[in-house]
Amino acid sequence: MSVWNPWHGCRKISPGCANCYVYRRDESIGKDASAVTKTGDFDLPLKKDRKGKYKLTPEGGTVFTCMTSDFFLDEADAWRPACWDMIRARTDLHFFIITKRIGRFRECAPPDWGDGWDNVTVCSTCEDQTRADLRLPVLLDLPLKHRELIGEPMLGPVEMEKYLATGLIEHVTCGGESGPKARPCEDKWIREVRRECIRQGVPFTFKQTGAVFVMDGRTYRIERKDQIPQARKSGWSYVPGENSGAAVVYRLPPREALREALGRSAFRSRFHLSEEDRKYVAEKGMETVRRHAAEIVAKRLAPENPDNDGKQTPMKGHPVFIAQHATACCCRACLEKWHHIPAGKVLTEEEQAYVTAVITDWIEGETAPAP
């Protein structure tokens, strides 16, 4: 990747800006980060070396643009047209623009923008639900060839699946906040966005843990050098069709602990086999029911991204369906939450056998003669 900062300095406008790394770095050297100034690299896309070759080349990768400011900052309005000219001239490069000011795009776009330029990706930030609901509808309504979104620093849970379902978002990135005043980032926030991306077939990157990361209710303070490596180590990043979830290390819950937890759930414990279901099991026999369970698991749960995931298991019609809801084996999100089997991977034969056993054990318990 390459970086092009045509100007430096910014103005804080939302909660995600509170502990801005630019302000933090500038303050450490006695500089005012709110003062916006052009940089010596303003015309970097057009600069050449002594051999007359461009300093920025396609081999250098994506050009991340305005990383120490915001490309749509009001104070830079006079300079932006020249930047558009350079972007227009360098169609061999791909420019990536991250902004908290997506609402200014239309007034800041060049006159010949049309339905977008192939060499520009615009990425809107959404650090919390309020910002997501404010900015993402705007992002989706703009004439863009490439759209991404980033939840960093992630400050709370963000439901974005309805935006991902449009098919217009190419990639989602999430991560925690760095620095001495970092606010906590929770694993459950990251995991839920990841699951939403998996269901919608959108690539997902867990970029960094941040300095304060809450995992399974326990708070960890992570040094800056370890924040990106730890995120990579989690295996939570996801690329559709690559069985990415197989990289996630997990441990199945003890069966007795699982049964106790399910018993404490008002929703799970309300499920029981009807007389008709019990009759079906008695007539068909457990071996047949076990085969049905294995077939249902293989078809509706085992794929990396099952069709209609989250809604694929009916509430009635077969004893196995009832058992799936009772044991939290009804969809991949529940399988991850209750059984720790990560979403975004093809279930192995061993995992399918485990799920089938959990389902059939419950059915056997329901049909066992009263003591």
Secondary structure, 3 states (H helix, E strand, C coil): CEEECCEECCCCCCHHHCCCHHHHHHHHCCCCCCCCEECCCCCHHHCECCCCCECCCHHHCCEEECCCCCCCCHHHCCCHHHHHHHHHHCCCCCEEEEECCHHHHHHHCCCCCCCCCCCEEEEEECCCHHHHHHHHHHHHHCCCCCEEEEECCCCCCCCCHHHHCCCCCCEEEEECCCCCCCCCEEHHHHHHHHHHHHHHCCCEEEEECCCEEEECCEEEECCHHHHHHHHHHHCCCECCCCCHHHHCCCCCCCHHHHHHHHHHCCCHHHCCCCHHHHHHHHHHCHHHHHHHHHHHHHHHCCCCCCCCCCCCCCCCCCHHHHHHHHCCCCCHHHHHHHHCCCCCCCCCHHHHHHHHHHHHHHHHHHHCCCC
